[in-house]
Amino acid sequence: LALDGERGVGTVRLLEPNQMIAEREGWDLGIDMEHLFDLSYYKKHGIHIAEIPRSSLLPRYRGTNIMMRLWGCTIKYAQQKGFNYLCADGNTETDDDIEARILYCALLQRGSIHPEIVTPPKVDPVKECPSTHHIFTKDAIESLGTLDKLREKDLTGFQEPTTLGLFTRLGLKYTSRPIYYPKFDRYAIPMFFDLVNGMTPIARRYFAE
């Protein structure tokens, strides 16, 4: 919990695997992400992993380093509890199917998709009303022409939204395509963070502070 005086302004949680929940829901780990994604890869490969579910920060504090400081504290706490790996579902900041597809292909081109770990979607909800949250301009999308063979097009100019871009620089990898999450009216993308071998030099310096 981050405080400004006595006022709570931001929070991050750590969810550990819960066997009782896993058995009740028919899941593998018993953590929140399993509402959306199949995390059986982690169980099959003996990856001892915890989840950082969606973080919260009051609007006026966004754009500061508060959220990363909260993440840093959570990472240290996770390591103290014996977790060397974390997962989370990232907010793509768009509710548009085309933009989500372009973003995934752009991440793939930049090497930000994990080469081995795959956590496929369990569900695939469809947004029925028009999209209202966009990360790419209409002109940029139209410049691609048809959307066939997106992976073969030059997507250099299609950058991640700010928060995902920061996660990428810290060393997180993505493990599936985004899916629409009606609860938050955005597309969510699963992330994996190796706290031992996956941190970039930027992350090590940042979290050391």
N, C-alpha and C positions, 0 to 999 in steps of 0.2 A: 504494500500500500504506500503510495506517495502522498505526502501531506504538504500543503501550503499553509503554514500556521497550524490551525486545528482542523482545517478543511481537507477532506479527501479529494484528490484531483485525478488519481490514476491507480489502477490495480492490475496485477498479473497473478494468475494462479498456476499451480503445478498439480496435474492429475497423475497419480500412479495407477498402474494396472490393478484392477479389482476383480478377483476371481468370482466373487459372488454375483457381481453385475454381469460378468461375462457369461456365467452359466445361466442366469435368468434371461438374458437377451439373446443367447446363442451367438455371442461374439467371441473374439479371440483374446482380447486384452481387457475389456471392460472399461474403456475410456471413451470420451465424448465423440471423438472423430469417427468412431465406428457407426454413428448414425448415417454417415455419408460415404465413407471409404472402407474398402476391404483391407484390413491391416494384418492379414494372415501371414504375409511375408515375414514380418518381425518375429512372430511366434515360431514359424517353421525354422528360421535361421538362428534362433536363440538370442535375438537382439533385445537386450534389457533396456526398454525405452519408456519414457514418460511423456506426457503431453502438456504443452502450454496452450490452453484453450484461448479463445478470443480475449484479447486484452482490451482495457477500457481507459480512455483518457479524455478529460473534459476538453471541449473544442478550443478554448483559449490557450491551452497548453500544448496543443499539437504543433509540430514543427520545432519543438525544443528537444533536448536530449533526455527528457524524463522517462519516456518509454524504454529507451535503450538502457538506462540505468536500472529500471525495474527488471528488464530482461537479464541484465548482468547479475543482479542479486539472485534471481531465480535460477540462473545457470549454476552459480556457486552452491546454492542450496541443493540443487539436483545432484551435483557431483558429490556433495557431502553425504547424500543418501545412496550413493553407489550407481547413479545413472550417468552413463557416458554418451547417451543419445537422447535427443528430444524430437518430437514431431508436433506439428501444428497445422491448422488449415488457414492459409493466408487469404486476405481480402484483396481481390483483384481490382476493386473499386468500380467495376462495371457490371451492369445487368444486361449487357448486350451479347448475344450468342456469337455474332461475327467477331466482335472485338475480343472475346475470350479465346476464340480459335486462333486469331492472329497473335495474341499474346503468347499462347502456348508454343506456337511455331517459332516465334521470335526467341523465346527462352531456349528452345531446342537448338536453334542455330548458334546461340551463344554458349552452348555447353552447360546450361544451368539445370538441365533435366538429369537426374541421377542415372548413370549408365546401367545399373543393375536392379535397384529397388523399384518395384512397381506396386502401387496401392490403388488399384482401379476403383472407380465409382461403384457404389452399391445401388444407387438410385440415379435417375436422370430426369429431374423435374423440368418442365418446360414453362417458361414465362409466357403468360397468355396475353398480357397487356403490353403496350409499346414501351420500349426502353427509355429511361430518363437519365441514366448515369453513364457518362461516357469518358473514356480515357484517350481516345484517338479522334482526330477531326474527320469530318465527312470527306473532305478533299483528300486526306491521306489514304483513307480506305479506298476511295474511287481510283486513286493512282495505281492501285494494284491490278486494276482491270477485273477479270474474273477471279473468283476465289478458289479455283481449282489449283491443285498442286502448290498450296501455300508454302510448303517446306522448301520448295525450289526457288521461291521469289526472294528478292533482297529486302529483308525486313529490318535493316540496320536502324532506320529512323523510328521504329516502333519500340519505344522504351517502356520498361515497367513503370507503374505508378510509384510514387515516392517511397512508400513503406516497403513494397516488394523489392524495389531497387536497393534499399538499404540492406534488407535481408540477404540479397544476392551478394553484395559486397562483403558481408560478414562470413559468407561461406555456406549458407543454406542451399540445399538442392531441392528440386521439385520432383514429385514421384508419380504424377498422373496429370491428365488434362483437367482443366477447371470444370466444375459443374455448378449449375444454378442452385442457390440456397435460398428458398423462399422466406425463411425466417428473417434473413437480413437483406433480402432483395438485392443480392450481389452474387457474382460467381466466386466460388471458393476453390483454392488450389492447395493440395496437400504438400507439406514441406518436411524435410528431414535435416537434422543438424547433428553432425558428428563432433562432439565436444573434445575429442582427443586428436583426431587427424584432419578434421574438416574446417577448423577455424582458419580464416585468412589472417595475415599479419595485422591487418586493420582491426579485426575482431579481438585478437589477443591483446593489442595495445589498448583498445577501447575498454574491454571488460576488466583489464588489469587495473584501470583507474577507478 
